Amino acid sequence: MTPDAFKAWRKSLGLKQKDAADKLGLKKRVIQYYEKGARDGKNIEIPKTVELACFALSMGVETYDGRQLPGASAIASEEAEPAGEAMSV
């Protein structure tokens, strides 16, 4: 997720930086770093966990109790199958 995409996500939900920080469990300053793409002159990446949390919030999910979601087992089994293995002769 790019800094611009992160900021666009926040604005699309109508959240102020402080609101986004509260929903993501972060400090407002971290939100500012993510939107700038840097901290103390060094580039930073938005962690995958934050990216996925943004997606969840976009879908209206604010809490998760760890239960498996419907259809998740089918997705997990598809990912577990080896893709394109060469056949031995």
Backbone bond lengths (Angstrom), bond angles and torsions (degrees), N, CA, C in turn:
res aa  C-N    CA-C-N  psi(-1)  N-CA   C-N-CA  omega(-1)  CA-C   N-CA-C  phi
1 M - - - 1.452 - - 1.531 107.43 -
2 T 1.293 115.85 127.78 1.463 120.46 -179.96 1.530 110.37 -82.05
3 P 1.321 116.70 160.84 1.466 118.99 175.64 1.534 112.45 -56.98
4 D 1.323 117.22 -41.06 1.469 120.18 178.64 1.521 111.69 -64.67
5 A 1.333 116.67 -40.16 1.467 120.43 178.56 1.529 110.51 -66.82
6 F 1.322 116.84 -37.28 1.463 120.82 178.37 1.523 110.50 -63.56
7 K 1.322 115.78 -45.62 1.466 119.84 179.68 1.529 110.47 -64.81
8 A 1.332 116.65 -41.15 1.464 121.07 178.53 1.524 110.32 -62.74
9 W 1.347 116.87 -39.35 1.464 120.87 176.77 1.523 110.14 -58.75
10 R 1.333 115.68 -49.92 1.470 120.28 -178.20 1.519 111.15 -59.25
11 K 1.320 115.61 -46.48 1.465 119.64 -178.11 1.527 111.47 -68.04
12 S 1.335 117.17 -33.61 1.468 119.81 -179.87 1.520 111.72 -64.62
13 L 1.331 116.51 -26.39 1.458 120.88 177.28 1.523 111.64 -92.46
14 G 1.328 116.70 0.12 1.452 120.71 179.39 1.523 113.50 69.57
15 L 1.340 116.42 28.62 1.455 121.09 -177.28 1.526 111.71 -96.41
16 K 1.315 115.47 139.69 1.458 120.57 168.80 1.520 106.65 -79.68
17 Q 1.331 117.07 164.10 1.457 119.73 -179.25 1.528 111.36 -55.62
18 K 1.300 117.86 -41.92 1.467 121.77 -179.78 1.530 110.66 -64.04
19 D 1.332 117.06 -40.36 1.472 120.72 178.79 1.529 110.61 -63.95
20 A 1.326 116.15 -44.50 1.463 120.43 178.89 1.526 110.05 -62.06
21 A 1.323 116.38 -42.17 1.461 120.69 178.75 1.526 110.66 -59.99
22 D 1.320 116.65 -45.30 1.463 120.61 179.85 1.524 111.55 -62.04
23 K 1.326 117.09 -44.48 1.470 120.78 -178.49 1.529 112.05 -67.33
24 L 1.347 116.78 -32.19 1.465 121.27 -178.71 1.526 112.56 -91.88
25 G 1.328 117.47 -5.78 1.460 120.36 -179.17 1.523 112.39 73.79
26 L 1.310 116.21 32.24 1.464 122.32 -177.87 1.522 110.35 -120.61
27 K 1.311 115.76 171.46 1.463 121.67 173.00 1.522 108.39 -86.57
28 K 1.320 116.23 151.60 1.465 121.12 178.59 1.533 110.52 -56.47
29 R 1.310 117.10 -37.39 1.468 120.99 -178.88 1.533 111.23 -61.39
30 V 1.329 117.17 -36.49 1.469 121.11 178.96 1.532 109.61 -65.41
31 I 1.319 116.71 -39.69 1.469 120.69 176.50 1.526 109.06 -59.50
32 Q 1.315 116.42 -43.07 1.463 120.62 179.00 1.526 111.27 -62.63
33 Y 1.330 117.65 -41.21 1.470 121.00 176.62 1.523 110.69 -61.27
34 Y 1.341 116.48 -45.67 1.460 120.37 -178.89 1.520 111.28 -62.44
35 E 1.322 117.02 -39.56 1.467 120.06 -179.71 1.529 111.69 -71.75
36 K 1.294 116.68 -30.08 1.467 121.09 178.09 1.532 110.45 -82.25
37 G 1.323 116.50 -30.22 1.461 121.17 -178.24 1.510 112.94 82.60
38 A 1.327 116.10 11.39 1.461 119.94 -178.42 1.524 110.57 -154.18
39 R 1.324 113.73 156.14 1.469 121.32 173.35 1.513 107.38 -139.66
40 D 1.298 115.80 124.43 1.473 121.73 -179.24 1.527 111.52 53.08
41 G 1.327 116.02 40.18 1.454 121.36 177.46 1.519 115.40 79.84
42 K 1.325 117.36 -0.22 1.466 121.50 179.66 1.518 109.46 -107.53
43 N 1.335 116.23 135.65 1.460 120.52 177.81 1.521 110.20 -64.80
44 I 1.324 114.75 142.44 1.460 119.92 175.34 1.524 108.79 -128.53
45 E 1.316 114.88 151.49 1.460 121.02 176.48 1.520 108.78 -104.77
46 I 1.301 115.15 146.30 1.458 120.40 174.74 1.524 106.58 -79.51
47 P 1.336 117.57 121.38 1.468 119.80 -177.10 1.525 112.84 -60.62
48 K 1.315 115.65 149.97 1.463 122.06 178.69 1.529 110.87 -56.73
49 T 1.331 117.32 -35.83 1.466 120.21 179.80 1.523 110.88 -62.91
50 V 1.321 116.96 -38.98 1.467 120.69 178.57 1.526 109.61 -70.00
51 E 1.316 116.07 -41.57 1.472 120.51 177.61 1.529 110.95 -58.16
52 L 1.323 116.73 -44.88 1.462 120.79 179.93 1.530 111.29 -68.67
53 A 1.327 117.06 -36.08 1.462 120.49 176.61 1.528 110.11 -64.64
54 C 1.323 117.25 -38.50 1.471 121.01 176.76 1.524 109.96 -61.01
55 F 1.324 116.02 -43.51 1.456 120.27 178.60 1.533 110.55 -60.99
56 A 1.340 115.56 -46.60 1.466 119.81 -179.75 1.525 110.67 -59.35
57 L 1.321 117.14 -45.14 1.462 120.10 179.50 1.526 110.97 -63.65
58 S 1.332 116.56 -36.36 1.462 120.51 177.18 1.521 111.65 -62.90
59 M 1.332 115.83 -30.27 1.461 121.43 -179.52 1.527 111.95 -89.70
60 G 1.337 116.89 3.18 1.450 120.79 178.10 1.515 114.95 88.21
61 V 1.320 116.82 9.93 1.461 121.15 -179.84 1.528 108.44 -94.74
62 E 1.325 116.13 115.07 1.468 119.80 -179.00 1.519 112.37 -108.47
63 T 1.329 117.25 -19.11 1.462 121.38 176.05 1.520 108.64 -137.96
64 Y 1.320 116.00 158.46 1.465 121.11 178.64 1.518 107.37 -145.81
65 D 1.319 116.10 126.66 1.464 120.33 -175.96 1.530 113.30 -96.48
66 G 1.313 117.96 5.47 1.450 121.54 176.78 1.514 115.46 91.00
67 R 1.339 117.08 -5.76 1.468 118.83 178.93 1.521 110.03 -68.09
68 Q 1.321 115.51 148.89 1.452 120.54 177.31 1.522 109.29 -70.91
69 L 1.304 115.78 135.12 1.452 120.92 -179.16 1.520 110.59 -81.57
70 P 1.334 118.17 151.62 1.464 120.89 177.60 1.526 110.35 -56.79
71 G 1.316 116.47 133.62 1.459 121.37 179.09 1.517 113.79 85.14
72 A 1.322 117.82 -8.70 1.466 120.49 -177.66 1.520 111.33 -68.51
73 S 1.326 118.42 -32.05 1.466 120.12 -179.23 1.521 110.33 -67.58
74 A 1.325 117.94 -35.43 1.463 120.66 177.97 1.525 110.68 -66.48
75 I 1.327 116.32 -39.72 1.457 120.37 178.82 1.525 109.86 -66.90
76 A 1.324 117.43 -42.80 1.461 121.35 -179.20 1.523 111.16 -63.01
77 S 1.345 117.61 -39.70 1.463 119.19 -179.36 1.525 111.27 -70.29
78 E 1.331 117.75 -33.04 1.462 120.30 176.24 1.521 110.84 -64.96
79 E 1.333 116.58 -39.25 1.456 120.41 -179.72 1.514 111.31 -70.82
80 A 1.329 118.36 -27.30 1.451 122.32 -177.82 1.516 112.20 -77.31
81 E 1.344 117.85 -23.34 1.456 121.05 -179.06 1.520 109.74 -71.56
82 P 1.344 116.74 133.00 1.463 118.95 177.51 1.529 110.21 -65.15
83 A 1.292 116.86 133.77 1.468 121.25 -178.35 1.512 110.60 -98.55
84 G 1.303 115.70 128.11 1.461 121.76 171.43 1.506 115.63 61.56
85 E 1.330 118.19 37.95 1.462 119.35 177.28 1.524 108.93 -69.23
86 A 1.301 114.85 140.83 1.451 119.39 178.74 1.536 109.39 -73.12
87 M 1.313 115.95 139.00 1.458 120.79 178.88 1.514 109.09 -81.29
88 S 1.316 116.34 135.99 1.461 119.25 177.41 1.512 109.76 -91.43
89 V 1.306 116.60 147.37 1.461 121.57 -177.66 1.496 110.41 -110.08
